[in-house]
């Protein structure tokens, strides 16, 4: 996959992932899958929507994970 996407859950990340970190990972994923670093104007809306949807799904995933042996802060 994309080496620049880092693990966003404990213990790899000592604290909860920030919204910025989640969005950056989503952007990297969409760039990798689409093959575009920056989409053309006619693809911008669908590109941005995909980033938003993946960021939301990632936040839900991280919120729902139970990491055994790690203290949950929320």
C-alpha positions in Angstrom: 0.0 0.0 0.0 1.1 3.5 0.5 4.1 3.8 2.8 3.4 7.3 3.8 0.1 6.3 5.6 1.0 5.7 9.2 -0.8 3.6 11.8 -3.2 5.9 13.7 -4.1 3.8 16.7 -2.3 3.1 19.9 0.3 1.9 20.7 1.8 3.0 17.3 0.4 6.5 18.1 0.6 7.3 21.8 -2.4 9.6 21.8 -5.6 9.7 19.8 -5.2 10.6 16.1 -6.0 14.1 15.3 -8.5 15.1 12.6 -5.5 16.4 10.6 -3.8 13.1 10.8 -6.9 11.2 9.8 -7.5 13.5 6.9 -3.9 13.3 5.7 -4.1 9.5 5.7 -7.4 9.6 3.8 -5.9 12.0 1.2 -2.9 9.7 0.7 -5.2 6.7 0.2 -7.3 8.5 -2.4 -4.2 9.7 -4.2 -2.9 6.2 -4.3 -6.1 4.6 -5.5 -6.9 7.3 -8.0 -3.4 7.7 -9.3 -3.7 11.5 -9.0 -1.6 13.7 -6.8 -4.0 16.5 -7.5 -7.1 15.9 -9.7 -8.1 18.0 -12.7 -10.8 20.5 -12.1 -13.5 18.2 -13.5 -12.5 15.5 -10.9 -12.0 17.8 -7.9 -15.5 17.3 -6.4 -15.5 13.5 -6.5 -11.9 13.4 -5.2 -12.7 15.7 -2.3 -15.8 13.7 -1.5 -13.9 10.5 -1.4 -11.3 12.0 1.0 -14.1 13.2 3.3 -15.9 9.8 3.2 -12.7 7.9 4.0 -11.7 10.3 6.8 -15.2 9.8 8.3 -14.9 6.0 8.0 -11.4 6.1 9.5 -12.6 8.2 12.5 -15.5 5.7 13.1 -13.1 2.8 12.9 -10.6 4.3 15.3 -13.3 5.3 17.7 -14.7 1.8 17.7 -11.5 -0.2 18.0 -10.7 -1.9 21.3 -7.0 -2.1 21.7 -6.2 -4.7 24.4 -3.6 -3.7 26.8 -3.9 0.0 26.1 -5.7 2.5 28.2 -8.6 4.2 26.4 -8.7 7.9 26.8 -12.2 8.6 25.6 
